[in-house]
Amino acid sequence: MIDPTLLLRIFVAFVRVGAIAFGGAYAAIPLVEQEVVANEGFMTYPEFMDLLALDEITPGPILINSATFVGMKTAGLPGAFAATLGCILVPCVVAISLLFVFRKYKETTLVKSVVLTLKCMALALIASTMVTLGMNAVVPGGTPADVAHAVYAVTVMFVAFALMHWRKVSPLPVMLGCGVLNVLVSLVVG
């Protein structure tokens, strides 16, 4: 039987994430990491990195997928339900409320300033996530295993970026290609 206090902790953790997750899922990843790894200890950092990789290949909103995966890992199906509900509760209430306010006051200077501030906050959160994920991809665990690993990781990131940005290749074949490449490299290197 699942401990009700565990379900409540899962729910509250994702209510906190959902309440301050401005800027979309990528901007919310540091918030999820803080709640799941640092505050509650539901996962280790390597497990969280695996979760992010799984989120990227799973259809659907990344933040809700993250909540569902964390809840499922922590407390099974009831945990998945608690985390998902916690994640969407505050945003749904706030979005519906703000819709009425925004429709009425969208042309005012105050509302325009608030929207600009939220955009800047989202950009800062996304940049923070990019740096954190990039550093952990290049230097897993904070210490370089070897220089070859770091060079390989940076090369794969650059080639993937170049394919998607300059060649306009869809992310799906790039992700699949990177996955196949990593499997082949791990088989060869051992």
MARDREN-950202 format. One line per 8 residues: number of its first residue (from 1); their letters; for each residue x, y, z of N, C-alpha, C. Coordinates in nm, 2 decimals. Layout:
residues N
NUM	A	X Y Z X Y Z X Y Z; ...
end
This chain:
residues 190
1	MIDPTLLL	0.08 -0.12 0.00 0.00 0.00 0.00 0.09 0.13 0.00; 0.05 0.22 -0.08 0.12 0.35 -0.09 0.09 0.44 0.03; 0.20 0.49 0.08 0.19 0.59 0.20 0.12 0.72 0.15; 0.01 0.75 0.22 -0.06 0.88 0.18 0.03 1.00 0.19; 0.12 1.00 0.29 0.20 1.12 0.31 0.30 1.13 0.19; 0.34 1.02 0.13 0.43 1.02 0.01 0.35 1.08 -0.10; 0.23 1.04 -0.12 0.15 1.10 -0.23 0.13 1.25 -0.21; 0.11 1.29 -0.09 0.09 1.43 -0.06 0.22 1.51 -0.09
9	RIFVAFVR	0.33 1.45 -0.05 0.46 1.51 -0.08 0.48 1.53 -0.23; 0.45 1.42 -0.31 0.46 1.43 -0.45 0.37 1.54 -0.51; 0.25 1.54 -0.46 0.15 1.64 -0.51 0.20 1.78 -0.48; 0.24 1.81 -0.36 0.28 1.94 -0.32 0.41 1.98 -0.39; 0.50 1.89 -0.41 0.62 1.92 -0.49 0.59 1.97 -0.63; 0.49 1.90 -0.69 0.46 1.95 -0.83 0.36 2.06 -0.83; 0.29 2.09 -0.72 0.21 2.21 -0.71 0.31 2.33 -0.71; 0.42 2.31 -0.63 0.52 2.42 -0.63 0.58 2.44 -0.76
17	VGAIAFGG	0.61 2.34 -0.84 0.67 2.35 -0.97 0.57 2.42 -1.06; 0.45 2.37 -1.06 0.34 2.42 -1.15 0.31 2.57 -1.12; 0.32 2.61 -0.99 0.29 2.74 -0.95 0.39 2.85 -1.00; 0.52 2.80 -1.02 0.62 2.90 -1.06 0.68 2.87 -1.19; 0.63 2.78 -1.27 0.69 2.73 -1.40 0.65 2.82 -1.51; 0.71 2.94 -1.52 0.68 3.03 -1.63 0.78 3.00 -1.75; 0.73 3.02 -1.87 0.82 3.01 -1.98 0.82 2.87 -2.05; 0.73 2.78 -2.01 0.73 2.65 -2.08 0.81 2.55 -2.01
25	AYAAIPLV	0.81 2.43 -2.06 0.87 2.31 -2.00 1.02 2.33 -1.98; 1.09 2.38 -2.09 1.23 2.38 -2.08 1.28 2.48 -1.97; 1.20 2.59 -1.95 1.23 2.68 -1.84 1.20 2.62 -1.71; 1.11 2.52 -1.70 1.07 2.46 -1.57 1.16 2.35 -1.53; 1.25 2.30 -1.62 1.33 2.19 -1.59 1.42 2.21 -1.46; 1.48 2.33 -1.45 1.56 2.35 -1.32 1.47 2.35 -1.20; 1.34 2.39 -1.21 1.25 2.38 -1.10 1.22 2.24 -1.06; 1.19 2.16 -1.16 1.16 2.02 -1.14 1.29 1.95 -1.08
33	EQEVVANE	1.40 1.98 -1.13 1.53 1.92 -1.08 1.54 1.96 -0.93; 1.52 2.08 -0.89 1.53 2.13 -0.75 1.44 2.05 -0.66; 1.31 2.04 -0.70 1.21 1.97 -0.62 1.24 1.82 -0.61; 1.27 1.76 -0.73 1.27 1.61 -0.74 1.40 1.56 -0.68; 1.52 1.63 -0.71 1.65 1.58 -0.67 1.69 1.64 -0.54; 1.70 1.77 -0.53 1.75 1.84 -0.42 1.66 1.84 -0.29; 1.53 1.89 -0.31 1.45 1.90 -0.20 1.39 1.77 -0.15; 1.33 1.69 -0.24 1.25 1.58 -0.19 1.33 1.45 -0.20
41	GFMTYPEF	1.44 1.44 -0.29 1.52 1.32 -0.30 1.44 1.21 -0.37; 1.34 1.24 -0.45 1.27 1.13 -0.52 1.36 1.06 -0.62; 1.46 1.13 -0.67 1.55 1.07 -0.77 1.69 1.12 -0.75; 1.79 1.05 -0.80 1.93 1.10 -0.80 1.94 1.18 -0.93; 2.05 1.25 -0.94 2.08 1.34 -1.05 2.09 1.25 -1.18; 2.16 1.14 -1.18 2.17 1.06 -1.30 2.03 1.00 -1.34; 1.95 0.97 -1.25 1.81 0.93 -1.28 1.73 1.04 -1.34; 1.75 1.16 -1.29 1.69 1.28 -1.35 1.73 1.30 -1.49
49	MDLLALDE	1.86 1.29 -1.52 1.91 1.31 -1.65 1.85 1.20 -1.75; 1.83 1.08 -1.70 1.77 0.97 -1.78 1.62 1.01 -1.81; 1.56 1.07 -1.70 1.42 1.11 -1.72 1.41 1.22 -1.83; 1.50 1.31 -1.83 1.50 1.42 -1.93 1.51 1.36 -2.07; 1.60 1.26 -2.08 1.62 1.19 -2.21 1.49 1.12 -2.26; 1.43 1.06 -2.16 1.30 0.99 -2.19 1.19 1.09 -2.23; 1.19 1.20 -2.16 1.09 1.31 -2.19 1.10 1.35 -2.33; 1.23 1.36 -2.38 1.25 1.42 -2.51 1.20 1.32 -2.62
57	ITPGPILI	1.19 1.19 -2.60 1.15 1.10 -2.70 1.00 1.06 -2.68; 0.94 1.10 -2.57 0.80 1.07 -2.55 0.71 1.18 -2.60; 0.60 1.14 -2.67 0.51 1.25 -2.71 0.44 1.31 -2.59; 0.41 1.44 -2.61 0.33 1.51 -2.50 0.42 1.62 -2.44; 0.35 1.70 -2.35 0.42 1.81 -2.29 0.53 1.76 -2.19; 0.65 1.81 -2.20 0.76 1.76 -2.13 0.74 1.78 -1.98; 0.69 1.89 -1.93 0.67 1.91 -1.79 0.57 1.81 -1.73; 0.46 1.79 -1.80 0.36 1.69 -1.75 0.42 1.55 -1.76
65	NSATFVGM	0.49 1.52 -1.87 0.56 1.39 -1.87 0.65 1.37 -1.76; 0.73 1.47 -1.73 0.83 1.46 -1.61 0.75 1.43 -1.48; 0.65 1.51 -1.46 0.57 1.49 -1.34 0.52 1.34 -1.33; 0.46 1.30 -1.44 0.40 1.16 -1.45 0.51 1.06 -1.42; 0.63 1.07 -1.49 0.74 0.98 -1.47 0.79 0.97 -1.33; 0.81 1.09 -1.27 0.86 1.10 -1.13 0.76 1.03 -1.04; 0.63 1.07 -1.05 0.53 1.01 -0.97 0.52 0.86 -0.98; 0.53 0.81 -1.11 0.52 0.67 -1.13 0.64 0.60 -1.07
73	KTAGLPGA	0.76 0.65 -1.08 0.88 0.59 -1.03 0.88 0.59 -0.87; 0.82 0.70 -0.82 0.82 0.71 -0.67 0.71 0.64 -0.60; 0.59 0.63 -0.66 0.48 0.57 -0.59 0.38 0.50 -0.69; 0.43 0.46 -0.80 0.34 0.39 -0.89 0.23 0.47 -0.95; 0.12 0.41 -1.00 0.01 0.48 -1.06 -0.05 0.59 -0.98; -0.07 0.57 -0.85 -0.12 0.68 -0.76 -0.03 0.80 -0.76; 0.10 0.77 -0.76 0.20 0.88 -0.76 0.20 0.95 -0.89; 0.19 0.88 -1.00 0.18 0.95 -1.13 0.06 1.04 -1.13
81	FAATLGCI	-0.05 0.99 -1.08 -0.17 1.08 -1.08 -0.15 1.20 -0.99; -0.10 1.18 -0.87 -0.07 1.29 -0.78 0.02 1.40 -0.84; 0.13 1.35 -0.90 0.23 1.44 -0.96 0.17 1.52 -1.08; 0.09 1.45 -1.16 0.04 1.51 -1.28 -0.07 1.62 -1.24; -0.16 1.58 -1.14 -0.26 1.67 -1.09 -0.19 1.79 -1.03; -0.09 1.77 -0.95 -0.02 1.88 -0.88 0.04 1.97 -0.98; 0.10 1.92 -1.09 0.16 1.99 -1.19 0.07 2.09 -1.27; -0.05 2.04 -1.29 -0.14 2.12 -1.38 -0.25 2.20 -1.30
89	LVPCVVAI	-0.26 2.18 -1.17 -0.37 2.24 -1.09 -0.35 2.40 -1.09; -0.24 2.45 -1.04 -0.22 2.59 -1.03 -0.22 2.66 -1.17; -0.15 2.60 -1.27 -0.15 2.67 -1.40 -0.28 2.68 -1.46; -0.37 2.58 -1.45 -0.50 2.58 -1.50 -0.59 2.69 -1.44; -0.58 2.70 -1.31 -0.66 2.80 -1.24 -0.61 2.94 -1.27; -0.47 2.96 -1.27 -0.42 3.09 -1.30 -0.44 3.13 -1.45; -0.43 3.03 -1.54 -0.45 3.06 -1.68 -0.59 3.11 -1.71; -0.68 3.04 -1.65 -0.82 3.08 -1.67 -0.85 3.21 -1.61
97	SLLFVFRK	-0.80 3.24 -1.50 -0.82 3.37 -1.43 -0.75 3.48 -1.51; -0.63 3.46 -1.55 -0.56 3.56 -1.63 -0.61 3.59 -1.77; -0.68 3.49 -1.82 -0.74 3.51 -1.95 -0.84 3.62 -1.95; -0.92 3.62 -1.84 -1.02 3.73 -1.83 -0.96 3.86 -1.81; -0.85 3.87 -1.72 -0.78 3.99 -1.70 -0.71 4.04 -1.82; -0.64 3.95 -1.89 -0.56 3.99 -2.01 -0.65 4.04 -2.12; -0.77 3.98 -2.14 -0.86 4.03 -2.25 -0.90 4.17 -2.22; -0.92 4.21 -2.10 -0.97 4.34 -2.06 -0.86 4.44 -2.06
105	YKETTLVK	-0.74 4.41 -2.02 -0.63 4.50 -2.00 -0.50 4.48 -2.08; -0.51 4.41 -2.19 -0.39 4.37 -2.27 -0.32 4.49 -2.33; -0.38 4.60 -2.35 -0.31 4.71 -2.41 -0.25 4.81 -2.31; -0.26 4.78 -2.18 -0.21 4.87 -2.08 -0.06 4.85 -2.07; 0.01 4.96 -2.02 0.16 4.96 -2.01 0.20 4.85 -1.90; 0.12 4.84 -1.79 0.16 4.75 -1.69 0.15 4.60 -1.74; 0.05 4.57 -1.81 0.04 4.43 -1.86 0.15 4.40 -1.96; 0.18 4.50 -2.05 0.29 4.48 -2.14 0.42 4.46 -2.07
113	SVVLTLKC	0.45 4.54 -1.96 0.57 4.53 -1.89 0.58 4.39 -1.82; 0.47 4.34 -1.76 0.47 4.21 -1.70 0.50 4.10 -1.80; 0.44 4.11 -1.92 0.47 4.01 -2.02 0.61 4.01 -2.06; 0.67 4.13 -2.08 0.81 4.14 -2.11 0.90 4.08 -2.01; 0.87 4.11 -1.88 0.95 4.05 -1.77 0.94 3.90 -1.77; 0.82 3.85 -1.79 0.81 3.70 -1.79 0.89 3.64 -1.91; 0.89 3.70 -2.02 0.98 3.65 -2.13 1.12 3.65 -2.09; 1.17 3.76 -2.03 1.31 3.76 -1.99 1.34 3.65 -1.88
121	MALALIAS	1.25 3.63 -1.79 1.27 3.52 -1.69 1.28 3.39 -1.76; 1.19 3.36 -1.85 1.19 3.24 -1.92 1.32 3.21 -2.00; 1.37 3.32 -2.06 1.50 3.31 -2.13 1.61 3.27 -2.04; 1.62 3.33 -1.92 1.72 3.31 -1.82 1.71 3.16 -1.77; 1.59 3.11 -1.75 1.58 2.97 -1.70 1.62 2.88 -1.81; 1.58 2.90 -1.93 1.62 2.82 -2.04 1.77 2.81 -2.06; 1.84 2.93 -2.05 1.98 2.94 -2.06 2.05 2.86 -1.95; 1.99 2.87 -1.83 2.05 2.80 -1.71 2.04 2.65 -1.74
129	TMVTLGMN	1.93 2.60 -1.79 1.91 2.46 -1.82 2.01 2.41 -1.93; 2.03 2.49 -2.03 2.12 2.46 -2.14 2.26 2.44 -2.08; 2.30 2.53 -2.00 2.44 2.53 -1.95 2.45 2.40 -1.86; 2.36 2.38 -1.77 2.36 2.26 -1.68 2.36 2.13 -1.76; 2.27 2.12 -1.85 2.27 1.99 -1.93 2.39 1.98 -2.01; 2.44 2.09 -2.07 2.56 2.08 -2.15 2.68 2.04 -2.07; 2.70 2.10 -1.96 2.81 2.06 -1.87 2.80 1.92 -1.83; 2.68 1.87 -1.80 2.67 1.73 -1.75 2.68 1.63 -1.87
137	AVVPGGTP	2.66 1.68 -1.99 2.68 1.59 -2.11 2.83 1.58 -2.14; 2.90 1.69 -2.13 3.04 1.69 -2.15 3.12 1.63 -2.04; 3.08 1.67 -1.92 3.16 1.62 -1.80 3.06 1.55 -1.70; 3.02 1.43 -1.73 2.92 1.36 -1.64 2.97 1.35 -1.50; 2.89 1.38 -1.40 2.92 1.37 -1.26 3.02 1.48 -1.22; 3.05 1.58 -1.30 3.13 1.69 -1.26 3.28 1.67 -1.28; 3.32 1.54 -1.31 3.47 1.52 -1.33 3.49 1.45 -1.47; 3.58 1.50 -1.55 3.60 1.44 -1.68 3.66 1.30 -1.67
145	ADVAHAVY	3.59 1.20 -1.73 3.64 1.07 -1.74 3.77 1.07 -1.82; 3.76 1.14 -1.93 3.88 1.15 -2.01 3.86 1.26 -2.12; 3.96 1.31 -2.18 3.95 1.42 -2.27 3.87 1.37 -2.40; 3.89 1.25 -2.44 3.82 1.20 -2.55 3.67 1.20 -2.54; 3.62 1.17 -2.42 3.48 1.17 -2.40 3.43 1.31 -2.41; 3.50 1.41 -2.35 3.45 1.55 -2.36 3.45 1.60 -2.51; 3.56 1.56 -2.58 3.56 1.60 -2.72 3.45 1.54 -2.80; 3.43 1.41 -2.78 3.32 1.34 -2.85 3.18 1.40 -2.82
153	AVTVMFVA	3.16 1.43 -2.69 3.03 1.49 -2.65 3.01 1.63 -2.72; 3.11 1.71 -2.71 3.10 1.84 -2.78 3.08 1.83 -2.93; 3.15 1.74 -2.99 3.14 1.72 -3.13 2.99 1.67 -3.17; 2.94 1.58 -3.10 2.80 1.53 -3.12 2.70 1.64 -3.10; 2.72 1.72 -3.00 2.63 1.83 -2.97 2.63 1.93 -3.09; 2.76 1.97 -3.13 2.77 2.07 -3.24 2.71 2.01 -3.37; 2.74 1.89 -3.40 2.68 1.83 -3.53 2.53 1.83 -3.52; 2.48 1.79 -3.41 2.33 1.78 -3.39 2.27 1.92 -3.41
161	FALMHWRK	2.33 2.02 -3.34 2.29 2.16 -3.36 2.29 2.21 -3.50; 2.41 2.18 -3.57 2.43 2.22 -3.70 2.32 2.16 -3.80; 2.30 2.03 -3.78 2.20 1.96 -3.86 2.06 2.03 -3.85; 2.02 2.05 -3.72 1.89 2.11 -3.70 1.88 2.25 -3.73; 1.98 2.33 -3.70 1.97 2.48 -3.72 2.00 2.52 -3.86; 2.11 2.47 -3.92 2.15 2.52 -4.05 2.10 2.43 -4.17; 2.09 2.30 -4.14 2.04 2.21 -4.25 1.89 2.19 -4.24; 1.83 2.24 -4.13 1.68 2.23 -4.10 1.63 2.08 -4.10
169	VSPLPVML	1.72 1.99 -4.05 1.68 1.85 -4.03 1.59 1.84 -3.91; 1.48 1.76 -3.92 1.39 1.75 -3.81 1.46 1.69 -3.69; 1.42 1.73 -3.57 1.49 1.68 -3.45 1.48 1.52 -3.43; 1.37 1.46 -3.48 1.35 1.32 -3.46 1.47 1.24 -3.52; 1.50 1.26 -3.65 1.61 1.18 -3.71 1.74 1.21 -3.65; 1.76 1.34 -3.60 1.89 1.37 -3.54 1.90 1.30 -3.40; 1.79 1.29 -3.33 1.79 1.22 -3.20 1.82 1.07 -3.22; 1.75 1.02 -3.32 1.76 0.87 -3.35 1.91 0.85 -3.39
177	GCGVLNVL	1.96 0.93 -3.48 2.10 0.92 -3.53 2.20 0.92 -3.41; 2.18 1.02 -3.32 2.27 1.03 -3.20 2.26 0.91 -3.12; 2.14 0.85 -3.10 2.12 0.73 -3.02 2.19 0.61 -3.08; 2.17 0.60 -3.21 2.24 0.49 -3.29 2.39 0.50 -3.28; 2.44 0.63 -3.30 2.58 0.65 -3.29 2.64 0.62 -3.15; 2.57 0.66 -3.05 2.61 0.63 -2.91 2.61 0.48 -2.88; 2.51 0.41 -2.93 2.51 0.26 -2.91 2.63 0.20 -2.98; 2.66 0.24 -3.11 2.77 0.19 -3.18 2.90 0.22 -3.11
185	VSLVVG	2.92 0.35 -3.06 3.04 0.39 -3.00 3.06 0.31 -2.87; 2.95 0.29 -2.79 2.96 0.21 -2.67 3.00 0.06 -2.69; 2.95 0.01 -2.81 2.99 -0.13 -2.84 3.13 -0.14 -2.88; 3.18 -0.04 -2.95 3.32 -0.05 -3.00 3.42 -0.02 -2.88; 3.39 0.09 -2.81 3.47 0.13 -2.70 3.46 0.04 -2.58; 3.34 -0.01 -2.56 3.32 -0.11 -2.45 3.28 -0.04 -2.32
end
